[in-house]
Amino acid sequence: MMYHRYKEDFKLEIKEYPFLCKLCKKEKALIEIPSQKIKVCKNCYNNFFENRIKKTIEKYKMILPQDRIGIFLSGGKDSSTLLFVLKKLYPDINLQAIFLNLGIKYYSEKVEILVKTFCENLKVPLFIYNLPEREGYRIDDFIFTYFKNKVCSACGAIKRYLFSKIAKELGLTVIATGHHLDDIVSTMLSLFFQGDFLGIAKLKPVLLPLSPNQVKKSKPLYTTPEKEIFYYAVLNEIPIENFICPHADKSPPKTIKKFLTELEEKNRQIKYQLLSVFTKKLIPLIKSNYKEETFNLCIKCGEITTAGDKICSRCKRIELLKKVDNKILELTKEEFENYIQNLNSDWVLIDLKGKENLLNESTKKLKKFFNPYKTRHIFLTSSQPEIGYLLALKLRKKGFKAYNVKEI
């Protein structure tokens, strides 16, 4: 099986080895535990994986019997596996799954369907927060602002705000996130290279509330390698989305992850060693030498912020959207015909039939094809509306005035 997300590939071939499991010595070995380099049966792999998570939860007191725990599902392997494992380890715990439909066209809808089915099968209640319906904007709208090439940054600020808002709305006491060993170590290194030591100090396994209107955040997968999460998801047939968010770009943490993977080939314990240095040595040193940040309540939404003007990053981004008059990215045939009648500039309609591969072309080739239309409004049409929309998004980020036209 191949899993592809955010330009990262994970491969797993499940086959029965001609020898017994190294742990139970009863069943045929089926899969390797990457961090241990031993081949085991499915049951032993699951036990090893689940016991490590349980030990992490208990060591850091992440979950208490009276807690109401929220897990925000993305459709990916990490959050889905976390929900699956918590349900299995603590069948009587008060779990609440949450899905944020961020209005990313042709993507959010598909993920929502997957998440709904998963939660129904797992018998875990699901709360869906539809951003366009509740707040009147989509994450896609940020391509009309100076965040057009940094949509992930804007999205992150929106999601952090929504985590807190929804936690209060649902009466949660804990938000459990799917951050795993690779996430933590790569982010720590990235922040270290940036000199953001306060940021490193926030990467603890448990973050206590900074104000009365917040909830505790815990990371049960804190000591679990990413590859082993993928193996567990495949072994247990946990449904994971196999399509990429159109705004996902390669970022420094992803580059560092690749670097860590190369180091791991020579030293399979390198990630654990780095985690130990950061958590046992560097974070305590930072906390003893740095003053705690001063927090205020945002004067617009009431959430906490470190901004001197007392306006949080989410509200600043929303203000940017309010200044955009035209957020049109997709038109029906009728809307297109009306639109061009009132257009006071040149335009071109490009049929993408036979040109679908443009979506996967390099920036250089993409610009070479579309540069002749740089001064025009570019309308794209395709038998697959998703392709036209995704290409329009991509061209918008490159400075073209592109739209997708459906039903032509």
C-alpha positions in Angstrom: 0.0 0.0 0.0 1.2 3.5 -0.8 0.2 6.5 1.2 0.8 10.0 -0.3 0.2 13.2 1.5 2.0 16.6 1.6 4.7 15.3 -0.8 5.7 12.6 1.6 5.5 8.9 0.6 5.1 5.9 2.9 5.2 2.4 1.6 4.3 -0.8 3.3 4.1 -4.3 1.9 2.5 -6.8 4.3 3.7 -10.3 3.8 4.1 -13.4 5.9 7.7 -14.1 6.8 9.0 -17.7 6.9 9.7 -17.3 10.6 7.9 -16.6 13.9 7.2 -13.3 15.6 10.3 -12.2 17.6 8.1 -11.3 20.6 5.4 -13.9 21.0 7.2 -16.7 19.1 3.8 -18.2 18.2 2.5 -16.4 15.1 4.2 -15.9 11.8 6.0 -12.5 11.6 4.1 -10.1 9.4 5.6 -6.6 9.8 8.7 -4.9 11.2 8.7 -2.4 14.0 10.9 0.3 12.4 12.3 1.8 15.6 13.2 -1.7 17.0 14.2 -3.4 13.8 12.4 -6.6 14.7 9.7 -8.4 12.8 6.5 -9.3 14.6 2.9 -10.5 14.1 0.0 -8.1 13.9 -1.1 -8.6 17.5 2.4 -7.9 18.9 2.8 -4.9 16.7 -0.5 -3.5 17.9 0.3 -4.2 21.6 3.7 -2.6 21.3 2.3 0.5 19.6 -0.7 0.9 22.0 1.4 0.2 25.1 3.8 3.0 24.2 1.0 5.5 23.8 -0.6 4.4 27.0 2.7 4.8 28.9 3.1 8.3 27.4 -0.5 9.3 28.5 0.0 8.0 32.0 3.6 9.4 32.4 2.4 12.9 31.6 -1.1 12.6 33.1 -2.6 13.6 29.7 -6.1 12.2 30.4 -8.1 11.9 33.6 -11.2 9.8 34.1 -13.5 12.9 34.3 -12.1 14.5 31.2 -14.1 15.3 28.1 -11.6 14.9 25.2 -11.9 16.5 21.8 -9.9 15.2 18.8 -9.9 17.4 15.6 -9.9 15.0 12.7 -8.2 16.0 9.5 -8.8 12.7 7.6 -5.1 11.9 7.8 -3.4 9.0 9.5 -2.3 10.8 12.7 -5.6 12.2 14.0 -7.6 9.1 12.8 -5.1 6.7 14.4 -5.2 8.7 17.7 -9.0 8.5 17.9 -8.9 4.8 17.0 -6.3 4.0 19.7 -7.9 6.1 22.5 -11.3 4.5 21.8 -9.6 1.1 22.1 -7.4 1.8 25.1 -10.1 3.7 27.0 -13.5 2.4 25.8 -15.4 4.3 28.6 -13.7 7.6 28.1 -15.8 10.6 27.0 -14.5 11.2 23.4 -15.7 13.8 21.0 -14.5 13.9 17.4 -14.6 17.2 15.6 -14.2 18.1 11.9 -13.5 21.6 10.6 -14.9 22.0 7.1 -12.7 24.9 6.1 -14.3 25.5 2.7 -11.4 24.3 0.7 -13.3 23.4 -2.5 -13.3 19.8 -3.7 -11.1 18.9 -0.8 -13.0 19.7 2.4 -16.1 17.9 1.1 -14.3 14.7 0.4 -12.5 14.7 3.7 -15.8 15.3 5.5 -17.4 12.2 3.9 -14.4 10.1 4.9 -14.5 11.4 8.5 -18.2 10.9 8.9 -18.0 7.2 7.8 -15.0 6.6 10.1 -16.8 8.0 13.2 -20.0 6.2 12.5 -18.1 2.9 12.3 -16.1 3.7 15.4 -19.3 4.8 17.2 -17.8 8.1 18.3 -19.9 11.3 18.2 -18.8 13.8 15.5 -19.3 17.5 15.6 -18.9 19.3 12.2 -18.0 23.0 12.1 -18.7 24.4 8.6 -16.6 27.6 8.3 -18.3 29.0 5.2 -21.8 28.5 6.8 -20.8 29.7 10.3 -18.5 32.6 9.5 -19.1 33.4 5.8 -15.6 32.8 4.4 -13.4 30.0 3.1 -9.7 29.3 3.6 -9.5 29.6 -0.2 -10.4 33.3 0.1 -6.9 34.1 1.5 -5.4 33.8 -2.0 -6.9 37.2 -2.6 -4.7 38.7 0.1 -1.0 38.9 0.6 -1.2 35.4 2.2 -1.8 33.9 -1.2 1.5 32.1 -1.1 1.2 31.5 2.7 -2.3 30.2 3.0 -1.1 27.5 5.5 -0.1 30.4 7.8 -3.5 32.0 7.7 -5.2 28.6 8.0 -3.1 27.8 11.1 -4.3 31.0 12.8 -7.9 30.3 12.0 -7.7 26.8 13.3 -6.1 27.7 16.6 -8.9 30.2 17.2 -11.5 27.6 16.3 -9.9 24.9 18.5 -10.5 27.2 21.5 -13.9 28.4 20.4 -15.2 24.9 19.7 -13.7 23.5 22.9 -15.7 26.0 24.9 -18.8 25.4 22.8 -18.7 21.6 23.4 -17.5 21.8 27.0 -14.2 20.0 26.4 -11.5 19.8 29.1 -8.8 18.4 26.9 -7.8 18.7 23.2 -5.7 15.7 22.1 -3.7 16.3 19.0 -2.0 13.9 16.6 1.5 15.5 16.8 4.0 12.7 16.7 7.7 12.2 17.3 8.8 13.3 13.8 6.6 16.5 14.1 8.0 17.4 17.5 11.7 16.9 16.7 11.6 18.5 13.3 9.7 21.5 14.6 12.1 21.8 17.5 15.1 21.8 15.2 13.4 24.3 12.8 12.7 26.7 15.8 16.2 26.2 17.1 17.7 27.3 13.7 15.4 30.3 13.8 16.4 31.2 17.4 12.8 30.9 18.6 13.5 29.4 22.0 10.2 30.4 23.5 8.5 28.4 20.7 10.6 25.4 21.6 9.4 25.6 25.2 5.8 25.3 24.0 6.5 21.9 22.5 6.0 20.0 25.7 3.8 16.9 25.7 1.1 18.7 27.7 0.3 22.4 27.6 -1.8 23.7 30.5 -4.3 26.4 29.9 -2.8 29.9 29.8 -6.1 31.5 30.8 -9.4 30.4 32.3 -11.1 30.3 28.9 -8.7 27.7 27.5 -8.4 23.9 27.8 -5.5 21.6 28.3 -3.7 20.3 25.2 -2.0 16.9 25.1 0.0 15.0 22.6 -0.4 11.2 23.2 1.7 10.4 20.1 4.6 12.4 21.4 7.0 9.5 21.5 5.6 7.6 18.5 7.4 7.7 15.1 5.4 8.7 12.1 6.2 5.6 10.0 4.9 3.4 12.8 1.6 5.3 12.9 1.2 4.6 9.2 2.0 0.9 9.7 -0.6 0.7 12.5 -3.2 2.5 10.3 -2.7 0.1 7.5 -2.7 -3.0 9.7 -6.0 -2.0 11.3 -7.6 -0.7 8.1 -8.0 2.8 9.5 -9.4 5.0 6.6 -7.0 7.8 5.7 -7.4 10.4 3.0 -5.2 9.9 0.0 -5.6 13.3 -1.6 -3.6 16.5 -1.0 -4.8 19.8 0.3 -4.3 22.3 -2.6 -2.6 24.8 -0.3 -0.1 22.3 1.2 3.4 23.5 0.3 6.9 22.3 1.2 8.0 24.0 4.4 11.2 24.0 6.4 9.9 21.3 8.9 9.3 19.0 5.9 12.9 19.6 4.7 14.2 18.9 8.2 12.1 15.7 8.4 13.9 14.5 5.3 17.3 15.3 6.9 16.3 13.4 10.1 15.3 10.4 8.0 18.7 10.4 6.4 20.3 10.6 9.9 18.1 7.8 11.1 19.5 5.4 8.5 22.8 5.6 10.4 21.4 5.9 13.9 17.8 4.6 14.4 17.6 6.2 17.8 18.5 9.8 16.7 15.0 11.2 17.0 14.6 9.9 20.6 18.1 11.2 21.5 17.2 14.7 20.1 13.8 14.6 21.9 15.5 13.8 25.2 18.1 16.6 24.8 15.3 19.1 24.0 12.9 18.1 26.7 15.3 17.2 29.5 18.0 19.8 28.9 17.0 22.7 26.6 13.4 23.3 27.6 14.2 23.5 31.4 17.1 25.9 30.5 14.9 28.1 28.4 12.2 28.2 31.1 14.8 29.2 33.8 16.2 32.1 31.7 13.3 33.5 29.8 10.4 35.5 31.2 6.9 34.2 30.5 5.2 36.0 27.7 2.6 38.6 28.5 -0.9 37.7 27.4 -3.9 39.9 26.7 -7.4 39.2 25.5 -8.1 40.1 21.9 -10.3 43.2 21.8 -12.2 41.7 18.8 -12.8 38.0 19.7 -11.8 37.7 23.3 -9.1 35.0 22.7 -5.7 35.4 24.2 -2.9 37.1 22.2 0.6 38.3 22.7 0.1 41.1 20.2 0.9 44.6 21.6 -2.2 46.1 19.9 -4.4 43.4 21.5 -5.7 42.1 18.2 -4.9 38.4 17.6 -3.5 37.0 14.4 -6.8 35.4 13.4 -8.7 38.7 13.6 -6.0 40.5 11.6 -6.4 38.0 8.9 -10.2 38.3 8.9 -9.8 42.1 8.5 -7.8 41.5 5.4 -10.6 39.4 3.9 -13.1 42.2 4.6 -11.1 44.5 2.3 -11.5 42.1 -0.7 -14.5 42.9 -2.8 -14.3 40.1 -5.4 -13.5 36.6 -4.1 -14.8 34.8 -7.2 -12.8 31.7 -8.2 -15.5 29.6 -9.8 -18.5 30.3 -12.0 -21.3 28.4 -13.6 -21.9 28.7 -17.3 -24.6 31.3 -16.7 -22.5 33.3 -14.2 -19.6 33.2 -16.7 -21.7 34.6 -19.5 -23.0 37.4 -17.2 -19.5 38.1 -15.9 -17.8 38.6 -19.2 -20.6 41.0 -20.3 -19.6 43.4 -17.5 -15.8 42.8 -17.9 -13.9 45.9 -19.1 -10.7 44.0 -20.0 -9.5 41.2 -22.3 -10.3 37.6 -21.4 -9.6 34.1 -22.7 -11.4 30.8 -22.3 -9.1 27.8 -22.2 -10.4 24.3 -22.5 -8.2 22.0 -20.4 -9.1 18.8 -22.4 -5.8 17.2 -23.1 -4.0 19.7 -21.0 -4.8 18.3 -17.5 -1.1 17.7 -16.9 -0.6 21.4 -16.6 -1.7 21.0 -13.0 1.4 19.0 -12.2 3.8 21.1 -14.2 6.7 23.1 -12.7 6.3 26.8 -12.1 8.6 27.5 -15.0 6.5 25.4 -17.5 3.3 26.8 -16.1 4.4 30.4 -16.5 5.7 29.6 -20.0 2.2 28.3 -21.1 0.1 31.1 -19.4 2.4 34.1 -19.8 0.9 35.1 -23.2 -2.4 35.7 -21.2 -0.8 37.5 -18.3 -2.7 40.7 -18.9 -6.0 38.9 -19.5 -8.6 37.3 -17.3 -8.1 33.6 -17.8 -11.2 31.3 -17.6 -10.6 27.6 -17.4 -13.0 24.8 -18.2 -12.6 21.1 -17.8 -14.8 18.0 -17.9 -13.4 17.6 -14.3 -14.3 20.8 -12.5 -11.8 20.0 -9.7 -8.9 20.2 -12.1 -9.9 23.6 -13.4 -10.4 24.9 -9.8 -7.1 23.6 -8.6 -5.3 25.1 -11.6 -7.1 28.4 -11.1 -5.9 28.4 -7.4 -2.3 27.6 -8.6 -2.4 30.4 -11.2 -3.8 32.9 -8.7 -0.8 32.3 -6.4 1.5 33.1 -9.4 -0.3 36.4 -10.0 -2.7 35.5 -12.8 -6.4 36.4 -12.9 -7.7 32.9 -13.2 -11.2 31.4 -12.7 -12.7 28.0 -13.1 -15.9 27.7 -15.2 -18.2 24.7 -14.6 -20.8 23.2 -16.9 -19.5 24.3 -20.3 
